[in-house]
Amino acid sequence: MKEAGELLDVTLVFGECRIRCHKVILAGMCDFFRRMFTTNMAECGAQEIVMRDISAGTGTLLVGYLYTGQIEINTQNVQDLLAASEMLMLGALKQNVEEFLRSHTESMNCISMINLARFYSLETLLAKAKDILHDHIKEIIDMDELRYLQERDFVEVLEERESQEESFLFIQKWMRSADGRTDRFNDLLQHIDLSLCSKEFIFSTVMDEELMHNSRGMKMLQLLFQSFGSTDAQPKSLAVGKLEGEMWMCRDIHVQDWYPIQKPPSQHMYYSACASPGGFIVSGGSRNNVPQRDCFSYDSKSDSWSTLPSMSTARRSHSSIYYNQHLYIVGGWDGQKKINIVETLNMRSLQWSHLPPLPHPVGLPYLAIISNKFLVFGVRNGSWNVDMHEFDFAQQTWQTRSPMPEICDAGSAVTLGEEIYVIGGRSNSCMRFNPRADAWTFLQRPPMDHTNCSLLVWKGQILVFGADNHDSIEAYSPKTNTWTKWALKTPARGGIRFAFEMKLPE
């Protein structure tokens, strides 16, 4: 009827473009026009309606959509269609536009998407864009788009960061990314804890910040210096766990006084554990020789456990790591075979999702995340090998990196600065990987055997806990490439599944 020009009773004007239409079609497909034509609005009896703020091209697309239900959304017209769908109360079209925007959200534009989503109340787009912002903040912080990041969204980033030194650097960059932000410096500092920064960082970076050179900043630094003196005298606490499931905490590293940690709601063997803010997370494992899906989070301050959503795949002999408010689970044994499944739990939404699978099945791989690159290496598929794979969060792909120079069977790995250290195992290894150079370096091997050990960074050194045949703790100094032995011993002989630094229970 429209093409034939029959019974046309209204003309929509979009700039220089005039399109004749049927009121009944417009009213039946669009609440905006239904209200216009069925109420006492001035346009009710008009033969021409000027559609202000809608271009001719967008108007033509919209009329076609109202008649056919079909429309082509692309990067050139998506924002115009969003604005028009909001104005015309076209809910279905608005949802289609939002889905298009979600599928095209990436680190390069996520800040703009956050602002757009908030303006038009697009909740799913807002959630997707925020996830990308938090996951890729290390690269986004150096982009020009940082100038568009609103303070409330920036504060959310600060409060979720584990590294307080990174947070301070982020504040410096955010303040200088746009005019008029420097007066927010003192308020932003309230969202980080400078007492958790190293002395070196305080002296080299915080004190050099010009905005600290005032009475308020000097008072803050004075309190920091006082805390340095008291903090060093305070006992540090350690948490360790064995393969069989027993877990202990030591309140003072200077005293051999380990006490049992409250057991998780369900205790398993061959589980995985990784440090998390305020405690650690255990996942999977085996009970009565059956792989499990359970995940539990331990809070050291309250000495209590909470239950997390279960993994989608039951597994044991897997590995896990916590990064940017996400728990990553890699490989393992599902009861019949080794698997290459990688899944992640978003700790904000408590929703599981999957990463692309590894190139081949793995069991007990070493994991590290540096500069937003996820490294999986030393994997075992029937036997240990030296393969290393890197996952790029931006590209969502796996690629091969330089293999380890020797097999390190049943050792452990840890990140210190921008490098990865692999220590222990049946070969009693000690080697370092530089991701930027994609190169490995052999270091001084530990004096003692450390098969089935666990590593922990402690005041610039790397502690190596236990082995199958002893309960000793050795410390490696990367600065001097030397080893020393601690007086403190592990609470029991045998392999150590994890070792974490903990805050003392209150």
C-alpha positions in Angstrom: 0.0 0.0 0.0 2.8 2.4 0.8 4.6 1.7 -2.5 1.3 2.0 -4.3 0.6 5.3 -2.6 -2.8 4.1 -1.3 -4.5 5.7 1.7 -1.5 7.6 2.8 -2.7 10.2 5.3 0.4 11.7 7.0 3.8 13.0 5.9 6.9 12.7 8.1 9.5 15.4 7.5 13.2 14.6 8.2 15.1 17.7 7.2 14.8 17.9 3.4 13.3 14.4 3.2 9.5 14.0 3.1 8.0 10.5 3.5 4.3 9.8 3.1 3.0 7.2 5.6 -0.1 5.6 7.1 -1.1 6.8 10.6 -2.4 3.3 11.5 0.9 1.7 10.6 2.9 4.2 12.6 0.6 4.0 15.6 0.5 0.2 15.5 4.3 -0.1 15.5 5.4 2.8 17.6 4.2 4.0 21.0 5.4 7.5 20.2 3.1 7.9 17.2 0.2 6.0 18.9 0.2 8.6 21.7 0.5 11.4 19.1 -2.4 10.2 17.0 -4.8 9.1 19.8 -4.5 12.0 22.2 -5.1 15.8 22.0 -1.5 16.5 20.9 -1.2 19.3 18.4 0.1 16.9 15.7 -3.0 14.6 16.1 -4.8 16.1 13.0 -1.7 17.4 11.2 -1.0 16.2 7.7 2.7 16.9 8.1 4.9 16.2 11.1 8.4 17.6 11.4 10.7 15.1 13.1 13.3 17.3 14.6 16.7 15.9 15.6 16.4 13.0 13.2 18.4 13.1 10.0 17.0 12.2 6.6 19.1 9.0 6.4 18.1 7.9 9.8 14.4 8.8 9.2 14.3 6.7 6.0 15.7 3.7 7.9 13.2 4.2 10.7 10.2 4.3 8.4 11.4 1.2 6.7 11.7 -0.5 10.0 8.2 0.4 11.1 6.8 -1.1 7.9 9.0 -4.2 7.7 10.5 -4.8 11.1 13.9 -5.0 9.4 16.8 -2.5 9.7 20.6 -2.6 9.0 22.6 -1.4 12.0 26.3 -0.5 11.4 29.0 1.6 13.0 28.0 4.6 11.0 24.4 4.8 12.0 24.3 3.0 15.4 24.4 6.1 17.6 21.7 8.0 15.5 19.5 4.9 15.7 20.0 4.7 19.5 19.0 8.3 20.0 16.0 7.9 17.7 14.9 4.6 19.3 15.0 6.4 22.7 13.0 9.3 21.4 10.4 7.2 19.6 10.1 4.6 22.4 11.1 1.8 20.1 12.1 -0.7 22.8 12.8 -3.7 20.5 15.0 -1.5 18.2 16.8 -0.1 21.2 17.6 -3.7 22.4 19.0 -4.5 19.0 21.2 -1.5 19.0 22.4 -2.3 22.5 23.4 -5.8 21.4 25.2 -4.4 18.4 27.2 -2.0 20.7 28.0 -4.9 23.1 29.5 -6.9 20.3 31.6 -4.0 19.2 32.9 -3.0 22.7 36.7 -3.4 23.2 39.4 -1.8 25.2 39.8 1.0 22.7 36.3 2.3 23.2 35.0 0.8 26.5 35.1 4.2 28.3 32.9 5.8 25.6 30.6 2.9 25.8 30.3 3.2 29.6 29.2 6.9 29.2 26.8 6.1 26.4 25.3 3.2 28.2 24.7 5.2 31.3 23.1 8.1 29.4 20.6 5.7 27.6 20.2 3.3 30.6 21.7 0.3 28.7 22.5 -2.0 31.6 23.9 -5.0 29.7 26.2 -2.7 27.7 27.3 -1.0 30.8 28.2 -4.3 32.5 30.1 -5.5 29.4 32.0 -2.2 29.1 32.9 -2.1 32.8 34.3 -5.6 32.7 36.5 -4.7 29.8 37.6 -1.5 31.5 38.6 -3.5 34.7 40.3 -6.3 32.8 42.3 -4.0 30.5 43.0 -1.0 32.7 46.8 -1.4 32.4 46.6 -0.6 28.7 43.7 1.8 28.8 45.4 4.0 31.4 47.8 5.1 28.6 45.2 5.8 26.0 43.8 9.2 25.0 40.3 7.9 25.9 41.2 8.0 29.6 40.1 11.7 29.5 36.5 10.6 29.2 36.6 8.2 32.2 34.2 9.6 34.9 35.4 9.8 38.5 32.9 7.3 39.8 34.0 4.7 37.3 37.6 5.5 38.0 37.0 5.0 41.8 35.6 1.6 41.1 38.8 0.7 39.3 40.9 1.9 42.3 38.9 -0.1 44.8 39.3 -3.3 42.9 43.1 -3.1 42.4 45.3 -5.3 44.4 48.5 -3.3 43.9 48.3 0.0 45.7 51.4 1.2 43.9 49.6 0.7 40.6 46.6 2.6 41.9 48.8 5.6 42.8 50.3 5.6 39.4 46.8 5.4 37.9 45.6 8.4 39.9 48.6 10.4 38.6 47.7 9.5 35.0 43.9 10.1 35.4 44.4 13.5 37.0 46.6 14.7 34.1 44.5 13.2 31.3 42.1 16.2 31.4 42.0 19.7 32.7 40.4 20.4 36.1 41.2 17.1 37.8 44.1 17.9 40.0 41.9 19.2 42.8 40.5 15.7 43.1 43.9 14.2 44.1 43.4 14.2 47.9 39.9 12.7 47.7 41.1 10.0 45.3 43.9 9.1 47.7 41.3 8.0 50.2 40.5 5.0 48.0 44.0 3.5 48.2 46.3 2.4 51.1 49.7 3.9 50.8 50.9 2.0 53.8 50.9 -1.2 51.6 53.4 0.4 49.2 57.1 -0.3 49.5 59.5 2.2 51.1 61.3 2.5 47.7 58.0 3.4 46.0 57.1 6.0 48.7 60.5 7.7 48.4 60.9 7.5 44.6 57.4 8.1 43.4 55.0 9.4 46.1 57.3 12.0 47.5 58.1 13.2 44.0 54.4 14.0 43.3 54.0 17.7 43.4 50.5 17.4 44.8 51.9 15.8 47.9 53.9 19.0 48.7 51.4 20.6 50.9 50.4 20.4 54.6 47.9 17.6 54.0 50.4 15.6 52.0 53.2 16.1 54.4 51.1 15.0 57.3 50.1 11.8 55.3 53.8 11.1 54.6 54.7 11.6 58.2 52.1 9.0 59.2 53.5 6.7 56.6 57.0 7.0 58.0 55.7 6.3 61.5 53.9 3.2 60.2 57.1 1.9 58.6 58.7 1.7 62.0 55.8 -0.1 63.6 55.1 -2.3 60.6 58.5 -3.9 60.5 58.2 -4.8 64.2 54.8 -6.5 63.7 54.9 -10.3 63.1 54.0 -11.5 59.7 51.6 -14.4 59.2 51.9 -17.3 56.7 49.3 -19.8 55.4 50.3 -23.1 53.9 48.5 -26.2 52.8 49.3 -29.7 51.8 48.2 -31.8 48.9 46.0 -34.0 51.2 44.0 -30.9 52.3 45.5 -29.9 55.7 46.1 -26.2 56.1 47.9 -24.1 58.8 48.8 -20.6 59.7 51.9 -19.2 61.4 51.3 -15.9 63.3 55.0 -15.0 63.6 57.7 -16.1 61.2 60.3 -15.9 64.0 58.5 -18.6 66.0 57.8 -22.2 65.0 54.1 -22.0 66.0 51.7 -23.3 63.3 48.1 -23.8 64.1 45.4 -25.4 61.9 43.1 -23.3 59.7 39.4 -24.0 59.9 38.6 -26.6 57.3 36.6 -25.6 54.2 32.9 -26.8 54.0 34.1 -29.7 51.9 37.7 -30.9 52.1 39.3 -32.5 49.0 42.7 -33.8 47.9 44.5 -32.7 44.7 42.7 -29.3 44.9 44.1 -26.0 43.6 44.6 -22.8 45.6 45.4 -19.3 44.7 45.8 -16.0 46.7 43.0 -13.5 46.6 42.3 -10.2 48.3 42.0 -10.9 52.0 42.7 -14.6 51.8 42.7 -17.4 49.2 40.4 -19.5 47.1 40.5 -23.3 46.8 38.8 -25.1 43.9 38.0 -28.6 42.7 40.0 -31.6 43.9 39.0 -35.2 44.5 36.8 -36.8 47.1 36.6 -40.6 47.1 38.5 -40.5 43.8 35.8 -38.5 42.2 36.7 -35.0 40.8 34.7 -32.1 42.3 33.3 -28.8 41.1 33.4 -27.0 44.5 35.0 -23.5 45.1 35.5 -21.9 48.5 36.9 -18.6 49.5 38.8 -18.1 52.8 38.9 -14.8 54.6 41.9 -14.5 56.9 40.5 -11.6 59.0 37.4 -13.5 60.1 39.0 -16.9 59.8 35.9 -18.1 57.9 35.0 -19.7 54.6 32.3 -18.7 52.0 31.0 -20.9 49.2 31.4 -19.6 45.6 29.5 -20.8 42.5 30.7 -24.3 41.4 32.9 -24.7 38.3 31.1 -25.9 35.2 33.6 -28.8 34.9 34.5 -31.1 37.8 38.3 -31.5 37.9 41.4 -32.3 40.0 45.1 -31.7 39.5 44.4 -28.4 37.8 45.8 -24.9 38.4 44.2 -21.6 39.3 45.2 -17.9 39.5 43.4 -14.7 40.7 43.7 -11.6 38.5 41.6 -8.4 38.1 38.6 -9.6 40.1 38.6 -12.9 38.1 39.4 -16.5 39.2 40.9 -18.5 36.4 40.9 -22.3 36.3 43.1 -24.2 33.9 43.3 -27.8 32.8 43.3 -30.8 35.2 41.8 -34.3 35.2 38.0 -34.8 34.8 38.1 -38.4 36.0 38.7 -39.9 32.6 41.3 -37.8 30.9 43.4 -34.6 31.0 41.4 -31.6 29.8 42.3 -28.3 28.0 39.3 -26.4 29.4 39.9 -22.9 30.8 37.1 -21.2 32.7 36.9 -18.0 34.7 34.7 -16.7 37.5 33.9 -13.0 37.5 34.1 -12.1 41.2 31.9 -9.1 40.7 28.9 -10.9 39.1 29.8 -14.4 40.4 29.2 -15.7 36.9 31.3 -18.4 35.2 32.4 -18.1 31.5 34.9 -19.9 29.3 38.1 -18.8 27.6 39.2 -20.5 24.3 40.6 -23.9 25.2 44.3 -24.5 25.3 46.0 -26.1 22.3 46.2 -29.4 24.1 45.2 -31.0 27.4 47.2 -30.1 30.5 47.5 -31.1 34.2 49.1 -29.0 37.0 50.4 -26.3 34.7 52.4 -23.3 36.0 50.4 -20.0 35.6 51.4 -16.4 35.6 49.9 -13.1 34.4 52.1 -10.2 33.4 51.1 -7.0 31.5 47.7 -8.5 30.8 49.2 -11.6 29.2 48.2 -15.0 30.7 51.0 -17.5 30.6 50.5 -21.3 30.9 53.6 -23.5 30.9 55.5 -26.5 32.2 52.3 -28.5 31.3 51.8 -32.2 31.7 49.9 -34.4 29.3 51.0 -37.9 30.3 54.5 -36.5 30.9 56.0 -33.1 31.7 57.3 -30.9 28.9 58.7 -27.4 28.4 55.9 -25.8 26.3 54.7 -22.3 27.1 51.5 -20.7 25.8 50.3 -17.1 26.1 46.7 -15.9 26.1 46.1 -12.4 24.9 43.1 -11.0 26.6 42.6 -8.4 24.0 42.7 -10.8 21.0 41.2 -13.8 22.9 43.8 -16.1 21.3 46.6 -18.5 22.5 50.1 -18.3 21.0 53.3 -20.1 21.6 56.2 -18.5 23.6 59.8 -19.7 24.1 59.8 -23.0 25.9 61.5 -23.6 29.2 65.2 -24.5 28.7 64.7 -27.7 30.8 61.8 -29.8 32.2 60.8 -28.7 35.7 58.6 -31.6 36.9 56.7 -30.9 40.2 58.3 -27.5 40.9 56.5 -24.1 41.2 56.4 -20.7 39.6 56.0 -17.1 40.8 55.9 -13.6 39.4 58.3 -11.0 40.8 58.1 -7.6 39.1 57.9 -8.1 35.3 59.6 -11.6 35.4 58.6 -15.2 36.1 60.7 -17.5 38.3 60.5 -21.3 38.1 62.1 -23.2 41.0 62.3 -26.7 42.4 60.9 -29.9 41.0 62.8 -33.1 40.4 65.4 -31.3 38.4 65.9 -28.8 41.3 65.6 -25.9 38.8 66.0 -22.2 39.2 65.3 -20.2 36.1 63.9 -16.8 35.1 61.7 -15.8 32.1 61.5 -12.3 30.7 58.3 -12.0 28.7 59.4 -8.8 26.9 62.5 -10.5 25.6 60.8 -13.9 25.3 64.0 -15.3 26.9 64.9 -17.7 29.7 68.0 -17.5 32.0 69.4 -20.2 34.3 70.0 -19.1 37.9 71.8 -20.6 40.9 70.0 -23.9 41.8 68.7 -24.3 45.4 71.0 -26.2 47.8 68.1 -28.6 48.8 65.7 -30.7 46.9 62.3 -29.0 46.4 60.0 -31.6 44.7 56.4 -30.6 45.1 57.2 -27.2 46.6 55.4 -23.9 46.7 56.8 -20.4 46.2 56.0 -17.0 47.8 57.4 -13.5 47.2 58.5 -12.1 50.5 60.2 -8.7 50.9 61.9 -8.9 47.5 63.0 -12.5 48.0 61.4 -15.8 46.8 60.6 -18.3 49.6 60.6 -22.0 48.6 58.4 -24.1 51.0 59.0 -27.8 51.6 59.5 -30.9 49.5 58.5 -34.5 49.5 61.4 -35.4 51.9 61.9 -32.5 54.2 60.2 -29.5 55.9 62.7 -26.8 55.2 62.2 -23.3 53.8 64.8 -21.7 51.6 65.0 -18.1 50.4 66.3 -17.0 47.0 67.6 -13.4 46.5 67.2 -12.3 42.8 69.5 -9.3 43.4 72.5 -11.5 44.5 71.5 -14.8 42.9 72.1 -16.5 46.3 70.3 -18.8 48.7 69.8 -18.8 52.4 67.9 -21.1 54.8 65.2 -20.0 57.1 65.0 -21.1 60.7 61.2 -21.5 60.3 60.1 -24.9 59.0 56.9 -26.0 57.4 54.3 -27.6 59.8 54.8 -31.1 58.3 57.1 -32.9 56.1 56.0 -33.5 52.5 54.9 -31.5 49.5 53.4 -28.1 50.0 50.4 -27.2 47.8 50.3 -23.5 48.5 52.0 -20.8 50.6 50.5 -17.3 51.0 51.1 -14.2 53.2 48.0 -13.5 55.3 46.5 -10.9 57.5 46.1 -12.1 61.0 42.6 -13.1 62.1 41.0 -10.5 64.3 
